[in-house]
């Protein structure tokens, strides 16, 4: 509606990408759309959305590198593995651990607890995920 009222459009493929990339979470959808709207393009297509998303990741890189530096290697590796999966119900399973080469179950369990205590991971509907979609996308993009 906002794009329309401003004399612009947004294509169906761009909307589909936006919803997928943000996991349909309102805050992240709005953040990307606000950036897109502020850019002032009248025809917002898939490439425009991808460019905005990439810029968001680039802007957050210094902050997310601090996260990497503050976590233990095992915690960071687990965070990357969780980001790759987006949602997983059993990060302590042998299948998950082998797939992501995470080491011992006890180390994964300790790392998971630490990440949850730091609010970098949470449990939602029986599945573990990262609450920060931009961090999730940054990890998937760079690692």
C-alpha positions in Angstrom: 0.0 0.0 0.0 2.7 2.5 0.9 4.6 1.8 -2.3 1.4 2.2 -4.3 0.5 5.5 -2.6 3.9 6.8 -3.4 3.5 5.9 -7.1 5.7 2.8 -6.9 5.4 -0.9 -7.1 7.0 -4.0 -5.7 7.0 -7.2 -7.8 5.7 -10.5 -6.7 9.1 -12.3 -6.8 10.5 -9.4 -4.6 7.7 -9.9 -2.1 8.2 -13.7 -2.0 12.0 -13.2 -1.5 11.4 -10.7 1.2 9.0 -12.9 3.2 11.3 -15.9 2.9 14.5 -13.9 3.7 12.9 -12.4 6.8 11.1 -15.6 7.8 7.9 -13.6 7.6 8.7 -11.9 11.0 7.0 -8.4 11.0 9.9 -6.4 12.4 12.4 -7.6 9.8 9.8 -7.3 6.9 9.2 -3.7 8.0 12.9 -2.9 8.4 13.7 -4.1 4.8 10.6 -2.3 3.4 11.5 0.9 5.2 14.9 0.8 3.6 13.4 0.0 0.2 10.9 2.8 0.5 13.6 5.3 1.6 15.8 4.3 -1.4 13.1 6.0 -3.5 12.9 3.5 -6.4 9.5 3.4 -8.1 9.9 -0.2 -9.4 11.1 -2.4 -6.6 12.1 -5.7 -8.1 13.9 -8.8 -6.8 17.4 -7.3 -7.3 16.4 -4.1 -5.4 15.3 -6.3 -2.4 18.5 -8.4 -2.6 20.6 -5.3 -2.6 18.9 -3.8 0.4 19.2 -7.1 2.3 22.9 -7.3 1.5 23.5 -3.7 2.6 21.8 -4.5 5.9 24.2 -7.4 6.4 27.2 -5.3 5.5 26.1 -2.6 8.0 25.8 -5.1 10.8 29.1 -6.9 10.1 31.2 -5.0 12.7 28.6 -5.8 15.4 28.4 -9.5 14.4 32.1 -9.8 14.3 32.2 -8.8 18.0 29.8 -11.6 18.7 32.1 -14.0 16.9 35.1 -12.7 19.0 33.2 -13.0 22.3 32.0 -16.5 21.8 34.1 -19.6 22.2 34.9 -21.4 19.0 32.5 -24.2 19.9 29.7 -21.7 20.7 30.3 -19.9 17.4 30.4 -23.1 15.4 27.1 -24.2 16.9 25.6 -20.7 16.2 26.6 -21.1 12.6 25.1 -24.6 12.4 21.9 -23.4 13.9 21.7 -20.6 11.4 22.3 -23.0 8.5 19.4 -25.1 9.7 17.2 -22.0 10.5 15.1 -24.3 12.8 16.1 -27.5 14.4 14.6 -29.6 17.2 17.6 -31.7 18.1 20.9 -29.8 18.0 22.3 -32.4 20.4 21.6 -35.3 18.1 24.4 -37.3 16.5 23.0 -36.6 13.1 23.1 -32.8 13.6 26.5 -33.0 15.3 28.1 -35.1 12.5 26.5 -33.0 9.8 28.0 -29.8 11.2 31.2 -31.4 12.6 30.6 -30.0 16.1 32.5 -32.5 18.3 31.2 -34.1 21.5 27.6 -34.0 22.6 28.5 -32.6 26.0 30.3 -29.7 24.3 27.3 -29.0 22.1 25.0 -29.1 25.1 27.2 -26.6 27.1 27.5 -24.4 24.0 23.7 -24.4 23.5 23.1 -23.5 27.1 25.6 -20.6 26.9 24.0 -19.3 23.6 20.6 -19.4 25.2 21.8 -17.6 28.3 23.2 -14.9 26.0 19.9 -14.7 24.1 21.5 -15.6 20.8 19.4 -18.7 20.5 15.9 -19.5 21.8 13.5 -22.4 21.8 10.2 -21.8 20.0 7.6 -24.5 19.5 10.1 -27.2 20.3 12.7 -25.9 17.8 15.9 -23.9 18.3 16.5 -20.8 16.2 18.2 -17.5 16.3 15.9 -14.6 17.3 17.9 -12.1 15.2 17.0 -12.9 11.6 19.7 -10.5 10.3 22.3 -12.4 12.4 21.0 -15.7 11.0 21.3 -14.4 7.5 24.7 -12.9 8.1 26.0 -16.2 9.4 24.5 -18.1 6.5 26.0 -15.7 4.0 29.5 -15.5 5.4 30.1 -18.9 7.0 
